[in-house]
């Protein structure tokens, strides 16, 4: 299945999953780079339920959609599901915090250990730190994995 078919399949699959919860919505599906399918679910009365605790349910919906694509041998299998712009707003909040952390490391010259965070948040921080001339390193395993921001070399 080519990239256009992969996007259509992912959109329909997620819409069908949501219909099991009695939610009939039109999922907005795009892909800017032909690598990741972006699926955006509009805001509804089920936001909290669909997002889940710290985004756990949303990540599960993302995983199920990705596995369905793999099972059907789609050309694109990476999926990013966002419900009511939860991830986008979270990324903006993280960026605001990150700027303060980066400035702190720049001014003190001391490394800073950040709290544990998921892979997407760590990627955001690695990129921001690089843009500010600082070095980052991930440490720990599983749920304890966190970033250490260090002064630039």
N, CA, C and O atoms as a GROMACS GRO file, in nm:
protein
  612
    1UNK      N    1   0.086  -0.117   0.000
    1UNK     CA    2   0.000   0.000   0.000
    1UNK      C    3   0.090   0.123   0.000
    1UNK      O    4   0.180   0.133   0.083
    2UNK      N    5   0.067   0.216  -0.092
    2UNK     CA    6   0.152   0.336  -0.103
    2UNK      C    7   0.120   0.436   0.009
    2UNK      O    8   0.034   0.410   0.093
    3UNK      N    9   0.189   0.549   0.009
    3UNK     CA   10   0.174   0.644   0.121
    3UNK      C   11   0.034   0.703   0.129
    3UNK      O   12  -0.018   0.720   0.239
    4UNK      N   13  -0.029   0.734   0.016
    4UNK     CA   14  -0.166   0.788   0.020
    4UNK      C   15  -0.263   0.686   0.077
    4UNK      O   16  -0.350   0.720   0.158
    5UNK      N   17  -0.248   0.561   0.036
    5UNK     CA   18  -0.335   0.454   0.089
    5UNK      C   19  -0.307   0.433   0.237
    5UNK      O   20  -0.400   0.406   0.314
    6UNK      N   21  -0.182   0.443   0.277
    6UNK     CA   22  -0.145   0.427   0.418
    6UNK      C   23  -0.214   0.534   0.503
    6UNK      O   24  -0.266   0.504   0.610
    7UNK      N   25  -0.213   0.657   0.455
    7UNK     CA   26  -0.277   0.767   0.529
    7UNK      C   27  -0.427   0.743   0.540
    7UNK      O   28  -0.485   0.758   0.647
    8UNK      N   29  -0.491   0.706   0.429
    8UNK     CA   30  -0.635   0.679   0.430
    8UNK      C   31  -0.668   0.563   0.524
    8UNK      O   32  -0.766   0.569   0.599
    9UNK      N   33  -0.586   0.458   0.519
    9UNK     CA   34  -0.608   0.342   0.606
    9UNK      C   35  -0.599   0.382   0.753
    9UNK      O   36  -0.685   0.347   0.833
   10UNK      N   37  -0.492   0.456   0.788
   10UNK     CA   38  -0.472   0.497   0.928
   10UNK      C   39  -0.589   0.584   0.976
   10UNK      O   40  -0.637   0.567   1.088
   11UNK      N   41  -0.633   0.676   0.892
   11UNK     CA   42  -0.746   0.765   0.926
   11UNK      C   43  -0.870   0.682   0.954
   11UNK      O   44  -0.936   0.700   1.057
   12UNK      N   45  -0.903   0.592   0.863
   12UNK     CA   46  -1.024   0.509   0.880
   12UNK      C   47  -1.010   0.417   1.000
   12UNK      O   48  -1.106   0.400   1.075
   13UNK      N   49  -0.893   0.358   1.020
   13UNK     CA   50  -0.871   0.267   1.132
   13UNK      C   51  -0.896   0.340   1.265
   13UNK      O   52  -0.965   0.288   1.353
   14UNK      N   53  -0.839   0.460   1.280
   14UNK     CA   54  -0.857   0.535   1.405
   14UNK      C   55  -1.002   0.578   1.421
   14UNK      O   56  -1.056   0.571   1.531
   15UNK      N   57  -1.065   0.623   1.314
   15UNK     CA   58  -1.207   0.661   1.322
   15UNK      C   59  -1.293   0.541   1.365
   15UNK      O   60  -1.385   0.556   1.445
   16UNK      N   61  -1.261   0.423   1.310
   16UNK     CA   62  -1.335   0.302   1.349
   16UNK      C   63  -1.311   0.267   1.496
   16UNK      O   64  -1.405   0.230   1.567
   17UNK      N   65  -1.186   0.280   1.542
   17UNK     CA   66  -1.156   0.255   1.684
   17UNK      C   67  -1.238   0.349   1.774
   17UNK      O   68  -1.297   0.307   1.872
   18UNK      N   69  -1.239   0.477   1.737
   18UNK     CA   70  -1.311   0.576   1.818
   18UNK      C   71  -1.461   0.550   1.817
   18UNK      O   72  -1.530   0.579   1.914
   19UNK      N   73  -1.511   0.494   1.707
   19UNK     CA   74  -1.655   0.467   1.700
   19UNK      C   75  -1.697   0.360   1.801
   19UNK      O   76  -1.813   0.356   1.843
   20UNK      N   77  -1.605   0.273   1.841
   20UNK     CA   78  -1.635   0.174   1.945
   20UNK      C   79  -1.666   0.241   2.079
   20UNK      O   80  -1.734   0.183   2.164
   21UNK      N   81  -1.617   0.363   2.096
   21UNK     CA   82  -1.644   0.439   2.218
   21UNK      C   83  -1.764   0.532   2.198
   21UNK      O   84  -1.791   0.618   2.282
   22UNK      N   85  -1.834   0.514   2.087
   22UNK     CA   86  -1.951   0.596   2.058
   22UNK      C   87  -1.915   0.734   2.006
   22UNK      O   88  -1.997   0.826   2.011
   23UNK      N   89  -1.793   0.749   1.957
   23UNK     CA   90  -1.747   0.879   1.910
   23UNK      C   91  -1.732   0.876   1.759
   23UNK      O   92  -1.644   0.809   1.706
   24UNK      N   93  -1.817   0.949   1.691
   24UNK     CA   94  -1.810   0.956   1.545
   24UNK      C   95  -1.753   1.092   1.506
   24UNK      O   96  -1.824   1.192   1.502
   25UNK      N   97  -1.623   1.094   1.477
   25UNK     CA   98  -1.555   1.218   1.442
   25UNK      C   99  -1.478   1.200   1.312
   25UNK      O  100  -1.449   1.088   1.270
   26UNK      N  101  -1.446   1.312   1.251
   26UNK     CA  102  -1.362   1.312   1.132
   26UNK      C  103  -1.219   1.341   1.177
   26UNK      O  104  -1.189   1.451   1.222
   27UNK      N  105  -1.132   1.242   1.165
   27UNK     CA  106  -0.992   1.256   1.203
   27UNK      C  107  -0.919   1.326   1.089
   27UNK      O  108  -0.934   1.288   0.973
   28UNK      N  109  -0.841   1.428   1.122
   28UNK     CA  110  -0.762   1.500   1.023
   28UNK      C  111  -0.630   1.426   1.006
   28UNK      O  112  -0.553   1.413   1.102
   29UNK      N  113  -0.602   1.378   0.885
   29UNK     CA  114  -0.482   1.298   0.860
   29UNK      C  115  -0.393   1.364   0.756
   29UNK      O  116  -0.439   1.404   0.650
   30UNK      N  117  -0.264   1.376   0.788
   30UNK     CA  118  -0.166   1.433   0.695
   30UNK      C  119  -0.033   1.361   0.712
   30UNK      O  120  -0.014   1.282   0.804
   31UNK      N  121   0.058   1.390   0.620
   31UNK     CA  122   0.196   1.349   0.634
   31UNK      C  123   0.280   1.450   0.558
   31UNK      O  124   0.265   1.465   0.437
   32UNK      N  125   0.368   1.518   0.629
   32UNK     CA  126   0.450   1.621   0.565
   32UNK      C  127   0.576   1.564   0.503
   32UNK      O  128   0.631   1.624   0.411
   33UNK      N  129   0.622   1.450   0.554
   33UNK     CA  130   0.752   1.401   0.510
   33UNK      C  131   0.749   1.258   0.455
   33UNK      O  132   0.855   1.200   0.431
   34UNK      N  133   0.632   1.202   0.435
   34UNK     CA  134   0.617   1.064   0.388
   34UNK      C  135   0.686   0.963   0.480
   34UNK      O  136   0.725   0.855   0.436
   35UNK      N  137   0.703   0.999   0.607
   35UNK     CA  138   0.760   0.906   0.705
   35UNK      C  139   0.664   0.883   0.822
   35UNK      O  140   0.651   0.770   0.870
   36UNK      N  141   0.599   0.990   0.867
   36UNK     CA  142   0.511   0.981   0.983
   36UNK      C  143   0.372   1.030   0.943
   36UNK      O  144   0.357   1.137   0.884
   37UNK      N  145   0.270   0.951   0.976
   37UNK     CA  146   0.132   0.991   0.952
   37UNK      C  147   0.084   1.065   1.076
   37UNK      O  148   0.085   1.012   1.187
   38UNK      N  149   0.041   1.189   1.056
   38UNK     CA  150  -0.011   1.271   1.165
   38UNK      C  151  -0.163   1.256   1.168
   38UNK      O  152  -0.230   1.287   1.069
   39UNK      N  153  -0.218   1.210   1.280
   39UNK     CA  154  -0.362   1.194   1.295
   39UNK      C  155  -0.409   1.284   1.409
   39UNK      O  156  -0.370   1.264   1.524
   40UNK      N  157  -0.492   1.382   1.376
   40UNK     CA  158  -0.541   1.476   1.476
   40UNK      C  159  -0.689   1.456   1.498
   40UNK      O  160  -0.770   1.468   1.406
   41UNK      N  161  -0.725   1.425   1.623
   41UNK     CA  162  -0.863   1.404   1.662
   41UNK      C  163  -0.914   1.534   1.722
   41UNK      O  164  -0.851   1.590   1.812
   42UNK      N  165  -1.029   1.585   1.673
   42UNK     CA  166  -1.080   1.711   1.726
   42UNK      C  167  -1.125   1.698   1.872
   42UNK      O  168  -1.147   1.588   1.922
   43UNK      N  169  -1.137   1.811   1.937
   43UNK     CA  170  -1.180   1.815   2.076
   43UNK      C  171  -1.326   1.769   2.089
   43UNK      O  172  -1.413   1.813   2.013
   44UNK      N  173  -1.352   1.681   2.186
   44UNK     CA  174  -1.488   1.632   2.213
   44UNK      C  175  -1.506   1.618   2.364
   44UNK      O  176  -1.416   1.649   2.441
   45UNK      N  177  -1.623   1.571   2.404
   45UNK     CA  178  -1.650   1.548   2.546
   45UNK      C  179  -1.570   1.430   2.601
   45UNK      O  180  -1.568   1.410   2.723
   46UNK      N  181  -1.504   1.353   2.515
   46UNK     CA  182  -1.426   1.237   2.560
   46UNK      C  183  -1.276   1.264   2.564
   46UNK      O  184  -1.197   1.170   2.575
   47UNK      N  185  -1.234   1.390   2.555
   47UNK     CA  186  -1.090   1.422   2.553
   47UNK      C  187  -1.013   1.353   2.666
   47UNK      O  188  -0.915   1.283   2.640
   48UNK      N  189  -1.058   1.372   2.788
   48UNK     CA  190  -0.986   1.316   2.904
   48UNK      C  191  -0.974   1.165   2.896
   48UNK      O  192  -0.869   1.109   2.925
   49UNK      N  193  -1.082   1.101   2.857
   49UNK     CA  194  -1.083   0.955   2.844
   49UNK      C  195  -0.987   0.909   2.734
   49UNK      O  196  -0.910   0.815   2.755
   50UNK      N  197  -0.992   0.974   2.618
   50UNK     CA  198  -0.909   0.933   2.505
   50UNK      C  199  -0.761   0.966   2.524
   50UNK      O  200  -0.674   0.895   2.473
   51UNK      N  201  -0.733   1.073   2.596
   51UNK     CA  202  -0.593   1.108   2.623
   51UNK      C  203  -0.538   1.015   2.730
   51UNK      O  204  -0.427   0.964   2.718
   52UNK      N  205  -0.615   0.994   2.836
   52UNK     CA  206  -0.573   0.905   2.944
   52UNK      C  207  -0.474   0.971   3.037
   52UNK      O  208  -0.438   1.087   3.020
   53UNK      N  209  -0.431   0.895   3.136
   53UNK     CA  210  -0.337   0.944   3.235
   53UNK      C  211  -0.201   0.969   3.170
   53UNK      O  212  -0.136   0.875   3.123
   54UNK      N  213  -0.157   1.094   3.167
   54UNK     CA  214  -0.031   1.135   3.106
   54UNK      C  215  -0.020   1.092   2.959
   54UNK      O  216   0.090   1.068   2.909
   55UNK      N  217  -0.134   1.082   2.890
   55UNK     CA  218  -0.134   1.048   2.748
   55UNK      C  219  -0.124   0.900   2.718
   55UNK      O  220  -0.101   0.862   2.604
   56UNK      N  221  -0.140   0.815   2.821
   56UNK     CA  222  -0.124   0.670   2.801
   56UNK      C  223  -0.224   0.612   2.701
   56UNK      O  224  -0.185   0.533   2.616
   57UNK      N  225  -0.351   0.650   2.711
   57UNK     CA  226  -0.452   0.596   2.619
   57UNK      C  227  -0.424   0.644   2.477
   57UNK      O  228  -0.436   0.566   2.382
   58UNK      N  229  -0.386   0.769   2.463
   58UNK     CA  230  -0.354   0.824   2.332
   58UNK      C  231  -0.237   0.748   2.268
   58UNK      O  232  -0.239   0.718   2.149
   59UNK      N  233  -0.135   0.718   2.348
   59UNK     CA  234  -0.021   0.642   2.297
   59UNK      C  235  -0.063   0.501   2.257
   59UNK      O  236  -0.010   0.444   2.161
   60UNK      N  237  -0.158   0.444   2.330
   60UNK     CA  238  -0.208   0.310   2.296
   60UNK      C  239  -0.283   0.313   2.163
   60UNK      O  240  -0.268   0.222   2.082
   61UNK      N  241  -0.364   0.416   2.141
   61UNK     CA  242  -0.434   0.430   2.013
   61UNK      C  243  -0.332   0.444   1.899
   61UNK      O  244  -0.351   0.390   1.790
   62UNK      N  245  -0.227   0.517   1.926
   62UNK     CA  246  -0.119   0.537   1.829
   62UNK      C  247  -0.052   0.403   1.797
   62UNK      O  248  -0.027   0.372   1.680
   63UNK      N  249  -0.023   0.324   1.901
   63UNK     CA  250   0.041   0.195   1.884
   63UNK      C  251  -0.048   0.100   1.803
   63UNK      O  252  -0.001   0.034   1.711
   64UNK      N  253  -0.176   0.093   1.838
   64UNK     CA  254  -0.269   0.005   1.767
   64UNK      C  255  -0.277   0.041   1.618
   64UNK      O  256  -0.278  -0.047   1.532
   65UNK      N  257  -0.283   0.170   1.590
   65UNK     CA  258  -0.291   0.215   1.451
   65UNK      C  259  -0.163   0.178   1.376
   65UNK      O  260  -0.169   0.132   1.262
   66UNK      N  261  -0.049   0.197   1.439
   66UNK     CA  262   0.079   0.163   1.377
   66UNK      C  263   0.089   0.013   1.350
   66UNK      O  264   0.135  -0.028   1.243
   67UNK      N  265   0.046  -0.069   1.446
   67UNK     CA  266   0.051  -0.214   1.428
   67UNK      C  267  -0.044  -0.260   1.316
   67UNK      O  268  -0.012  -0.352   1.241
   68UNK      N  269  -0.159  -0.196   1.303
   68UNK     CA  270  -0.253  -0.229   1.196
   68UNK      C  271  -0.190  -0.198   1.060
   68UNK      O  272  -0.207  -0.273   0.964
   69UNK      N  273  -0.117  -0.087   1.052
   69UNK     CA  274  -0.048  -0.052   0.927
   69UNK      C  275   0.060  -0.157   0.894
   69UNK      O  276   0.072  -0.200   0.780
   70UNK      N  277   0.136  -0.198   0.996
   70UNK     CA  278   0.241  -0.298   0.974
   70UNK      C  279   0.181  -0.430   0.928
   70UNK      O  280   0.232  -0.493   0.836
   71UNK      N  281   0.071  -0.471   0.991
   71UNK     CA  282   0.004  -0.596   0.956
   71UNK      C  283  -0.044  -0.594   0.811
   71UNK      O  284  -0.044  -0.697   0.744
   72UNK      N  285  -0.084  -0.477   0.764
   72UNK     CA  286  -0.134  -0.464   0.628
   72UNK      C  287  -0.024  -0.422   0.529
   72UNK      O  288  -0.053  -0.380   0.416
   73UNK      N  289   0.101  -0.434   0.573
   73UNK     CA  290   0.218  -0.406   0.489
   73UNK      C  291   0.213  -0.269   0.421
   73UNK      O  292   0.239  -0.256   0.301
   74UNK      N  293   0.179  -0.170   0.500
   74UNK     CA  294   0.173  -0.032   0.449
   74UNK      C  295   0.313   0.021   0.427
   74UNK      O  296   0.408  -0.023   0.491
   75UNK      N  297   0.326   0.117   0.335
   75UNK     CA  298   0.456   0.177   0.310
   75UNK      C  299   0.496   0.272   0.423
   75UNK      O  300   0.614   0.295   0.447
   76UNK      N  301   0.397   0.326   0.493
   76UNK     CA  302   0.422   0.413   0.608
   76UNK      C  303   0.361   0.347   0.731
   76UNK      O  304   0.243   0.312   0.730
   77UNK      N  305   0.440   0.330   0.837
   77UNK     CA  306   0.388   0.264   0.957
   77UNK      C  307   0.406   0.348   1.083
   77UNK      O  308   0.352   0.313   1.188
   78UNK      N  309   0.481   0.458   1.074
   78UNK     CA  310   0.497   0.545   1.191
   78UNK      C  311   0.379   0.640   1.199
   78UNK      O  312   0.342   0.703   1.100
   79UNK      N  313   0.320   0.650   1.317
   79UNK     CA  314   0.198   0.728   1.337
   79UNK      C  315   0.214   0.817   1.458
   79UNK      O  316   0.274   0.778   1.558
   80UNK      N  317   0.161   0.938   1.449
   80UNK     CA  318   0.154   1.029   1.562
   80UNK      C  319   0.009   1.069   1.581
   80UNK      O  320  -0.047   1.140   1.497
   81UNK      N  321  -0.053   1.025   1.691
   81UNK     CA  322  -0.192   1.058   1.720
   81UNK      C  323  -0.192   1.171   1.823
   81UNK      O  324  -0.127   1.162   1.926
   82UNK      N  325  -0.266   1.277   1.793
   82UNK     CA  326  -0.284   1.389   1.886
   82UNK      C  327  -0.432   1.412   1.905
   82UNK      O  328  -0.507   1.420   1.808
   83UNK      N  329  -0.474   1.422   2.029
   83UNK     CA  330  -0.616   1.442   2.060
   83UNK      C  331  -0.632   1.582   2.120
   83UNK      O  332  -0.571   1.616   2.221
   84UNK      N  333  -0.717   1.662   2.053
   84UNK     CA  334  -0.748   1.798   2.098
   84UNK      C  335  -0.620   1.881   2.119
   84UNK      O  336  -0.613   1.961   2.212
   85UNK      N  337  -0.521   1.861   2.032
   85UNK     CA  338  -0.393   1.934   2.038
   85UNK      C  339  -0.317   1.916   2.169
   85UNK      O  340  -0.236   2.000   2.206
   86UNK      N  341  -0.343   1.807   2.239
   86UNK     CA  342  -0.277   1.780   2.366
   86UNK      C  343  -0.125   1.778   2.352
   86UNK      O  344  -0.055   1.844   2.429
   87UNK      N  345  -0.074   1.704   2.252
   87UNK     CA  346   0.072   1.693   2.235
   87UNK      C  347   0.134   1.826   2.194
   87UNK      O  348   0.241   1.863   2.242
   88UNK      N  349   0.066   1.899   2.106
   88UNK     CA  350   0.120   2.026   2.058
   88UNK      C  351   0.130   2.125   2.174
   88UNK      O  352   0.231   2.194   2.190
   89UNK      N  353   0.024   2.133   2.256
   89UNK     CA  354   0.025   2.224   2.370
   89UNK      C  355   0.128   2.181   2.474
   89UNK      O  356   0.195   2.264   2.536
   90UNK      N  357   0.141   2.050   2.492
   90UNK     CA  358   0.240   1.998   2.587
   90UNK      C  359   0.382   2.033   2.540
   90UNK      O  360   0.467   2.070   2.620
   91UNK      N  361   0.406   2.021   2.410
   91UNK     CA  362   0.538   2.055   2.354
   91UNK      C  363   0.571   2.201   2.376
   91UNK      O  364   0.685   2.235   2.407
   92UNK      N  365   0.471   2.290   2.361
   92UNK     CA  366   0.495   2.433   2.384
   92UNK      C  367   0.528   2.460   2.531
   92UNK      O  368   0.617   2.539   2.561
   93UNK      N  369   0.455   2.393   2.622
   93UNK     CA  370   0.484   2.410   2.765
   93UNK      C  371   0.625   2.359   2.797
   93UNK      O  372   0.699   2.422   2.874
   94UNK      N  373   0.662   2.246   2.738
   94UNK     CA  374   0.794   2.189   2.761
   94UNK      C  375   0.903   2.283   2.708
   94UNK      O  376   1.005   2.302   2.774
   95UNK      N  377   0.881   2.341   2.590
   95UNK     CA  378   0.979   2.433   2.534
   95UNK      C  379   1.000   2.553   2.625
   95UNK      O  380   1.113   2.599   2.641
   96UNK      N  381   0.892   2.605   2.685
   96UNK     CA  382   0.904   2.718   2.777
   96UNK      C  383   0.991   2.680   2.898
   96UNK      O  384   1.079   2.756   2.938
   97UNK      N  385   0.965   2.562   2.955
   97UNK     CA  386   1.046   2.515   3.069
   97UNK      C  387   1.191   2.493   3.026
   97UNK      O  388   1.285   2.529   3.097
   98UNK      N  389   1.207   2.433   2.907
   98UNK     CA  390   1.341   2.397   2.859
   98UNK      C  391   1.429   2.519   2.843
   98UNK      O  392   1.548   2.514   2.876
   99UNK      N  393   1.374   2.629   2.794
   99UNK     CA  394   1.454   2.751   2.775
   99UNK      C  395   1.512   2.794   2.910
   99UNK      O  396   1.628   2.834   2.917
  100UNK      N  397   1.431   2.787   3.016
  100UNK     CA  398   1.481   2.824   3.149
  100UNK      C  399   1.592   2.728   3.193
  100UNK      O  400   1.693   2.772   3.248
  101UNK      N  401   1.573   2.599   3.170
  101UNK     CA  402   1.676   2.501   3.208
  101UNK      C  403   1.804   2.524   3.130
  101UNK      O  404   1.914   2.517   3.186
  102UNK      N  405   1.792   2.553   3.001
  102UNK     CA  406   1.910   2.575   2.917
  102UNK      C  407   1.986   2.700   2.962
  102UNK      O  408   2.109   2.700   2.968
  103UNK      N  409   1.912   2.806   2.993
  103UNK     CA  410   1.976   2.930   3.042
  103UNK      C  411   2.047   2.905   3.174
  103UNK      O  412   2.154   2.960   3.199
  104UNK      N  413   1.986   2.823   3.260
  104UNK     CA  414   2.046   2.792   3.389
  104UNK      C  415   2.181   2.721   3.370
  104UNK      O  416   2.278   2.754   3.438
  105UNK      N  417   2.187   2.625   3.278
  105UNK     CA  418   2.312   2.553   3.252
  105UNK      C  419   2.415   2.646   3.191
  105UNK      O  420   2.533   2.640   3.226
  106UNK      N  421   2.372   2.734   3.099
  106UNK     CA  422   2.464   2.829   3.037
  106UNK      C  423   2.526   2.921   3.142
  106UNK      O  424   2.647   2.943   3.141
  107UNK      N  425   2.443   2.973   3.232
  107UNK     CA  426   2.494   3.070   3.330
  107UNK      C  427   2.576   3.004   3.441
  107UNK      O  428   2.674   3.061   3.487
  108UNK      N  429   2.535   2.883   3.484
  108UNK     CA  430   2.606   2.818   3.594
  108UNK      C  431   2.727   2.738   3.546
  108UNK      O  432   2.824   2.720   3.620
  109UNK      N  433   2.722   2.689   3.422
  109UNK     CA  434   2.829   2.604   3.371
  109UNK      C  435   2.824   2.463   3.430
  109UNK      O  436   2.913   2.382   3.405
  110UNK      N  437   2.718   2.435   3.507
  110UNK     CA  438   2.703   2.304   3.572
  110UNK      C  439   2.600   2.219   3.498
  110UNK      O  440   2.502   2.272   3.447
  111UNK      N  441   2.621   2.086   3.490
  111UNK     CA  442   2.521   1.999   3.428
  111UNK      C  443   2.390   1.999   3.508
  111UNK      O  444   2.392   2.019   3.630
  112UNK      N  445   2.279   1.976   3.441
  112UNK     CA  446   2.150   1.972   3.508
  112UNK      C  447   2.078   1.843   3.470
  112UNK      O  448   2.059   1.815   3.352
  113UNK      N  449   2.038   1.764   3.571
  113UNK     CA  450   1.961   1.643   3.551
  113UNK      C  451   1.813   1.681   3.550
  113UNK      O  452   1.764   1.742   3.645
  114UNK      N  453   1.743   1.644   3.444
  114UNK     CA  454   1.601   1.676   3.433
  114UNK      C  455   1.518   1.559   3.484
  114UNK      O  456   1.568   1.448   3.497
  115UNK      N  457   1.390   1.584   3.513
  115UNK     CA  458   1.304   1.474   3.556
  115UNK      C  459   1.284   1.374   3.442
  115UNK      O  460   1.299   1.410   3.325
  116UNK      N  461   1.249   1.248   3.474
  116UNK     CA  462   1.223   1.149   3.368
  116UNK      C  463   1.113   1.198   3.274
  116UNK      O  464   1.017   1.262   3.317
  117UNK      N  465   1.128   1.165   3.146
  117UNK     CA  466   1.027   1.205   3.047
  117UNK      C  467   1.023   1.103   2.934
  117UNK      O  468   1.114   1.023   2.918
  118UNK      N  469   0.915   1.108   2.858
  118UNK     CA  470   0.900   1.013   2.748
  118UNK      C  471   0.992   1.049   2.632
  118UNK      O  472   1.054   1.155   2.630
  119UNK      N  473   1.000   0.956   2.535
  119UNK     CA  474   1.093   0.971   2.423
  119UNK      C  475   1.067   1.097   2.340
  119UNK      O  476   1.161   1.164   2.299
  120UNK      N  477   0.940   1.128   2.317
  120UNK     CA  478   0.907   1.247   2.236
  120UNK      C  479   0.956   1.374   2.305
  120UNK      O  480   1.009   1.464   2.239
  121UNK      N  481   0.937   1.383   2.437
  121UNK     CA  482   0.983   1.501   2.511
  121UNK      C  483   1.135   1.508   2.512
  121UNK      O  484   1.193   1.616   2.502
  122UNK      N  485   1.201   1.393   2.525
  122UNK     CA  486   1.348   1.392   2.523
  122UNK      C  487   1.399   1.440   2.388
  122UNK      O  488   1.495   1.517   2.381
  123UNK      N  489   1.336   1.394   2.278
  123UNK     CA  490   1.377   1.439   2.144
  123UNK      C  491   1.365   1.591   2.132
  123UNK      O  492   1.455   1.656   2.078
  124UNK      N  493   1.255   1.646   2.182
  124UNK     CA  494   1.235   1.791   2.177
  124UNK      C  495   1.348   1.862   2.251
  124UNK      O  496   1.402   1.961   2.202
  125UNK      N  497   1.385   1.811   2.368
  125UNK     CA  498   1.491   1.874   2.447
  125UNK      C  499   1.628   1.860   2.383
  125UNK      O  500   1.708   1.954   2.385
  126UNK      N  501   1.657   1.743   2.326
  126UNK     CA  502   1.787   1.725   2.257
  126UNK      C  503   1.802   1.830   2.147
  126UNK      O  504   1.907   1.891   2.132
  127UNK      N  505   1.695   1.849   2.070
  127UNK     CA  506   1.699   1.944   1.959
  127UNK      C  507   1.716   2.088   2.009
  127UNK      O  508   1.799   2.162   1.958
  128UNK      N  509   1.638   2.126   2.110
  128UNK     CA  510   1.647   2.262   2.164
  128UNK      C  511   1.786   2.291   2.221
  128UNK      O  512   1.842   2.398   2.198
  129UNK      N  513   1.840   2.194   2.293
  129UNK     CA  514   1.973   2.214   2.352
  129UNK      C  515   2.078   2.232   2.244
  129UNK      O  516   2.166   2.318   2.256
  130UNK      N  517   2.069   2.152   2.138
  130UNK     CA  518   2.161   2.165   2.026
  130UNK      C  519   2.152   2.302   1.962
  130UNK      O  520   2.253   2.360   1.925
  131UNK      N  521   2.029   2.354   1.950
  131UNK     CA  522   2.008   2.487   1.893
  131UNK      C  523   2.069   2.596   1.980
  131UNK      O  524   2.103   2.704   1.931
  132UNK      N  525   2.084   2.568   2.110
  132UNK     CA  526   2.141   2.666   2.203
  132UNK      C  527   2.289   2.640   2.233
  132UNK      O  528   2.346   2.702   2.322
  133UNK      N  529   2.350   2.548   2.159
  133UNK     CA  530   2.492   2.521   2.176
  133UNK      C  531   2.527   2.440   2.299
  133UNK      O  532   2.641   2.444   2.346
  134UNK      N  533   2.431   2.367   2.352
  134UNK     CA  534   2.456   2.282   2.469
  134UNK      C  535   2.453   2.135   2.429
  134UNK      O  536   2.402   2.100   2.322
  135UNK      N  537   2.507   2.051   2.514
  135UNK     CA  538   2.514   1.908   2.489
  135UNK      C  539   2.413   1.838   2.580
  135UNK      O  540   2.398   1.875   2.697
  136UNK      N  541   2.344   1.738   2.526
  136UNK     CA  542   2.252   1.660   2.609
  136UNK      C  543   2.286   1.513   2.600
  136UNK      O  544   2.345   1.467   2.502
  137UNK      N  545   2.248   1.441   2.703
  137UNK     CA  546   2.273   1.298   2.709
  137UNK      C  547   2.155   1.234   2.783
  137UNK      O  548   2.112   1.286   2.886
  138UNK      N  549   2.105   1.123   2.731
  138UNK     CA  550   1.999   1.049   2.801
  138UNK      C  551   2.063   0.948   2.894
  138UNK      O  552   2.159   0.880   2.856
  139UNK      N  553   2.011   0.939   3.016
  139UNK     CA  554   2.061   0.843   3.114
  139UNK      C  555   1.944   0.767   3.174
  139UNK      O  556   1.831   0.815   3.174
  140UNK      N  557   1.972   0.649   3.225
  140UNK     CA  558   1.869   0.569   3.292
  140UNK      C  559   1.798   0.477   3.196
  140UNK      O  560   1.822   0.479   3.075
  141UNK      N  561   1.709   0.396   3.251
  141UNK     CA  562   1.636   0.296   3.173
  141UNK      C  563   1.486   0.310   3.198
  141UNK      O  564   1.443   0.354   3.306
  142UNK      N  565   1.407   0.274   3.098
  142UNK     CA  566   1.261   0.269   3.112
  142UNK      C  567   1.202   0.401   3.157
  142UNK      O  568   1.234   0.507   3.102
  143UNK      N  569   1.116   0.394   3.258
  143UNK     CA  570   1.046   0.513   3.307
  143UNK      C  571   1.139   0.611   3.378
  143UNK      O  572   1.101   0.726   3.400
  144UNK      N  573   1.260   0.567   3.414
  144UNK     CA  574   1.355   0.655   3.482
  144UNK      C  575   1.449   0.726   3.384
  144UNK      O  576   1.536   0.802   3.426
  145UNK      N  577   1.432   0.702   3.254
  145UNK     CA  578   1.520   0.764   3.154
  145UNK      C  579   1.499   0.916   3.156
  145UNK      O  580   1.387   0.965   3.150
  146UNK      N  581   1.609   0.986   3.164
  146UNK     CA  582   1.603   1.133   3.172
  146UNK      C  583   1.721   1.194   3.097
  146UNK      O  584   1.814   1.125   3.056
  147UNK      N  585   1.714   1.324   3.081
  147UNK     CA  586   1.818   1.396   3.009
  147UNK      C  587   1.906   1.472   3.109
  147UNK      O  588   1.860   1.523   3.211
  148UNK      N  589   2.035   1.476   3.075
  148UNK     CA  590   2.130   1.561   3.147
  148UNK      C  591   2.176   1.666   3.047
  148UNK      O  592   2.230   1.634   2.941
  149UNK      N  593   2.154   1.793   3.082
  149UNK     CA  594   2.201   1.903   2.997
  149UNK      C  595   2.338   1.943   3.047
  149UNK      O  596   2.358   1.963   3.166
  150UNK      N  597   2.433   1.954   2.952
  150UNK     CA  598   2.570   1.988   2.990
  150UNK      C  599   2.615   2.109   2.908
  150UNK      O  600   2.566   2.131   2.797
  151UNK      N  601   2.706   2.187   2.963
  151UNK     CA  602   2.760   2.301   2.886
  151UNK      C  603   2.822   2.252   2.757
  151UNK      O  604   2.873   2.140   2.750
  152UNK      N  605   2.818   2.336   2.654
  152UNK     CA  606   2.876   2.300   2.523
  152UNK      C  607   3.024   2.275   2.531
  152UNK      O  608   3.093   2.326   2.620
  153UNK      N  609   3.074   2.196   2.437
  153UNK     CA  610   3.217   2.161   2.438
  153UNK      C  611   3.302   2.274   2.383
  153UNK      O  612   3.424   2.261   2.377
   0.00000   0.00000   0.00000
